[in-house]
């Protein structure tokens, strides 16, 4: 509802008040002196009032409600137009790519990656790409340059993209031919042996300790060692682990999706009204930057950076298979890397008022392959030692 605060000047102000009462114009008297009168009226009563022929001077002191905003925007058209044009220009400039920086000293590789980026749609003075598109470009370049690159990351930094690389290192052929044994890096029960070269010294279901030779690189003729070779293969074993977790009964997880945008908003009191956001995120992390702020009223115009967030509510007390078990497996894989879960068993599960303590026993199949160099192994000395021990 719109209202006006008016200042009335003239002689015999009491007559003016009686005149308003006679015309049934509703008003609220704010202040009265011998020289002037301040009243507050509704918009429709103000419009009736200014049509009256009167000798009294009527001055608008203040506008309230919707009429205030209409008058504000009407009297500041130029400023608002400049703000909107400035926002459009700012949005365009902040969404353009002004530079692409390759973090690599090899000039030829730099030039090659720049050409690849251009081919897949990322180049200077073009618009930025989405997070999903950026990941696709990374995968396309890795696939195309698989013989040159081990890893690539494209990181957005303001109006530039920074590209980090790890070159694929070609293995030294000489080193590849170096003789070695395959040994156990930890104790366990053997489940699989995949040998390409060397002599297998263990078998399936055998228990081995850390450091035991599993595939030997020593070639023997009866009891004599005749040569050395490079043992090649993989050995897997069943290993046992215990994972302990302490979890809240109810938990909300927040995960950024990678989607980002900047929107123009008008903030009034504690509410935000978007002017450019036509597809709103359900949940987001917002960072505001004020463009203009009213000196007296709780009114401002802001550019708000929004990062989409997915919220997932979890009740750990109800679903072991889909909540607790995946967390335990993730904790195990973070520690061990690539493993194959054979079986698991809950050893302990205790619930307190607001948390659950649980212990889970896991049997996993794990690659226990480790290597022992035979480069400095002396065949002649070892054969002599064997002869002395046998008494020959």
N, C-alpha and C positions, 0 to 999 in steps of 0.2 A: 504494500500500500504506500502511495507517494504522498508526502506532506511538504509544506513550505513553512519556513519561519520568516515572518514579515516584520518590517520596521515601518510604523505609521507616524508621519509627522504632520502637524497642523494645529490649528486652534480648536479649543473645546473638544478634546479627545473623548470626553464622556459622551458627547453627542454621536460620535462615530461608533462607539460601542453599542449605544442604543439602536443605531441604524442597522448594525449587523444583526442584532437580536430580532429586530422587526422583519428583516429579510430572511430570517431563519438560517443564517449562515453560522455553522458550528465553528467555534474557535476555542483555543486554550490560551489564556493570558499568561505570558511568560514573565513580562516585566512592564512596569508603567512608571514614567517620570512626568514632570510637568512639560517636557519638551517632546517626548515621543512615547510610543507604545509598541511593544513587541508581542506579537501573537503567533500562534501556530494553527494552520488550517489544512484541511485535506485538499488534494489537487483540484477536485471538481468545484470546491468552494472558492479556491483561488481564481479559477477561470471565470466564475460568476463575478467575483470581486473586481477584477481588472476591466470588466465590461461596464461597470457602473461609472456614471459621470459624477465625479467628486473633486473637491478642491484639495483633498488630502493627498500627500505624497506617499506612495507605496513602494517600498524597496525590499527586494529579496535579500535576506540575510543568509539563509541556508536552505538547502534542499535535502530531503531525506527519502530513503527507499529507492525504488526503481528510477524515479526521475533524476536522482543524483547521478546514477551511472549513465543514463541517457545524455544528460547535460555534460558529464565528464567526457564521454567519447565524442560528442558533437563538437565541443570546444577544443578537442585535442586530436582532431583528425590527422593533421600533419605528423604529429609525434607518433601516433599509433601506426600510421602508414610507414614511417621510417623504421619503427621497431619490427613490423612484419617483414618489410623488405630486407632489413638487417638480418633477421632470423633466417629468411630464405637464403640470403647470400652466405651467412655463417654455416648453414646446413650444407650448402653446395660445396663450400671450401673445405669443411671438415670431413666431407665424404669423398674428396678427391685424393688420389695418390700423387704426392709431389716428389717422392724419391723412393728408390728401392736399393737397399744396401746389402751387399753380399759379404758376409764375414768369412773371407777366404783370401789367402795371399796369392794363390795360383790364378794369374790373370786370364789364362785360357779357360779355366773352369768357371771363373766369374762370368765371362762372356757367354759361355755355353748355357749356364743356368738362367741368365737374363733372357736369352733367346727362348728357352723352354717356358719361362714364365709368361713371356709375350704370347707364345703359341697357345697357352692354355688360358689366356684372358686376363693376366695380371701385368699391367705396364703403367708407366708414368703418365699422369694427366688423365687417366681413366678413373671411373668410380671404384671405390673399394668393393671387395667381394664379401659375401657372408661367411660366417665361421664354417658352415658345412662345405661351401664351395672352396674355401681355403684348404680344408683337409683333402678334398678331392684332387686339388692341384698338387699337393704334396705327394699323394699316392701315385698320380700320373707321372710325375717327374722321377720318383723312385723306380717305377716300373720301366720307364724309358732309359734311365741312366743306371741300371742295376749293376753294370760292371764298374761304374765310377763312384757311386754313392752308397754308403752304408745307412745314412740317416739324413733327413732334412726337416727343418722346422721353419715355418713362415710366421713371424710374430708382428702384429700390428702395433705400431708405436706412434700415436697421433696421426699425422698425415704421411708417414712413411712406413714401409714394410722392411723389417730386418730379417734376412735369410741366413740361418745357421746350417752348416754342413758338417758331416763327418765322411771323409773319403774312404772308400773301400781299399784296404791295404792288401796288396797282392802278397801272398805267402812266399817266403823264401824257399825255393826248390831244394836247396842244400839242407835247410832245417827240416824240411818235410821228409828227408831220407835218413834223418838221425835215428839210430837204433834206440829202442825203449821197451820197457815192460808196461803192461797195464796192471795197476794195483788197485786195491779197495780203499776208497777215501773214508769209509766208515764201516762199522760192523753190521751184519745182517744175514738173512737167509737168501741164498741165490734163487732168483725166479727165472731169469733169462740170460743167455750168453749169445751174443752176436759177434762172431770172430771172422775177420777177413784174412788176417795173417798172424803168425805166432802160434805157440803151443798152449792149448787150454790146460790149465792146472787145477781147475775146480769143476764142479758139476752142479746141476740143478738140485735145490733143497739142501745144499751144503751150507754150514754156518762158517762165515769168514770174519776175521778181525781187520781193523784198520791197518793198512800197510801190507797185507798179504798179496802175493803175486797171483793174479788171476789168469792172465794170458802172458806167457813168457816170450821175450824177444831173443832168447838164446837157442840156437839150433844145435842139437846134440846127435852124436853118432855113438850109440850105446852110452857109456858113461862120460865120454869126452865131449866138450863144447867145441864145435867146429867153426861156428860163425855167429854173427849178430844180425838181427833184422829189426824192422820197425813193427812192433805189435800194433795191429789196427783192429778195433772193435768196440763194442759197448757191453757192459755187464750191469744187470739190474738185480736189485735185492729187495726183499720185504723188510721194511724198517718199522719200528713202533714208536709212536709219539703220543704225548698227552698234552691236550690244549685246555687251558683254563680261561674262562670268560666271566666277567662281572658286568651285568647289563641292567639298565633300568627296565621296570615293568612296561612302561609306556614311553615311546621315544618318537620324536619327529625329526626326520632327516631333510636337509635342505641341499639341493644340488643345482648348480648353475647349468643351464642348457647350452650356453654359448651365444644365445640370441641377445642382441643389444639394439637399442634405438634411442633417439633423442626426440623429445616432444616439447611443444610449447604449451605451457599451462598458465592459467590465471588462478592465483590463490587468494581466497577470501575467508577470513577468520581461520578455521582449521580445515577448510575444505579446498580441494584442488579440482579445477575444471579444465579438462584437456581441450585444446583447440585443434590439435593435429593428430591425435591418437585414435585411429578408426578401428584398430584391432587390438584391444587391450589384453595384456598378460593377466592371467589369473593371480599369479604371485610374482613380485619383482623386488629387486633391491634398487632404491631410487637415490640419486645424487642430484641435488638441486643447485642451480647457478642462477642467481637473481639478475635480471636485466633491468628491472625498474621496481621501485618500492615507494608507496605513498608515504609521505612524511608523517601523517597523523592516523590514517586508517589502516586496519590489518589487511591491506590489499597489495598484491605484488604480481609481476609477470616474470615467469621463470622458464629457463630451459632445463628440463629434467632428463638426466641420463638414466634409462631403465635397463636393468639386466634381469632377464627372465629366470625364475627359480621354480623348480619343481619341489613340492612338499609331499612327503610320504610319511603317514602315521603308522607306526609299528607297535603291535602288542606282543612282546617277547614271551609272555606267559602262555599264549594260546597255540602257537604254530612252530614247533621245533623244526620241521623239515624245511620250511620256507623262510625262516627268520634266523634261528640260532645256528643251525647246521651250516648254511652258506657263510656266515661270519667266521665260524671256526675254520672252515676250509680255506677261506681267504687269508686268515691269519697264518695258517700253515704254509700256504703257497708263497706268501710274502717272505717267509723265512727260508723256504727250501727251493722255490722256483717250480719248474715243471715236474709234477708228480702224478701218479695214478692211485686214486683212493680204492683200496681193496674192500675195507669194511670199517665201520665205526661203532662204538658202544658208549653210552652215557654211563660214566662211573658215579657221578654225584650231581644232584640237582636240588638246590635249596632256594626257597623263596622267602624273602623278608618283606617288610612293609612296602618298600618301593624299588627293590632290586632282586635280581636272580643271579645266584652263583652256580656255575655249571662246569664240570670237568668231563671231557670227552676223550676216549682212547681211540686212536686211529691206527690202522694197518695200511701202509702205503707201499706201492712199488716205486722205487726211486733209482735213478741212474747213479751208481756208486763208482763210476769210472774215474780213475786218476792215473797219472803217468809217472814213471821213474826212468830217468835217462840212463842209457848204457854207453854213452859216448866215451866215458873214461874207464869202462870196464875192460880189464886186461884178461884176455882168454887164456894166454899161456900161464900166467900166474895162478889163475883159478884151477886150471887142469893139474898143475903141479901140487897145489894144495889138496885136490881130491885124491891124487896118487898117494901123498904122504898120509892122509887120513885112512886110506884103505890098506896101507902097509906095502904097497908095490914099489 
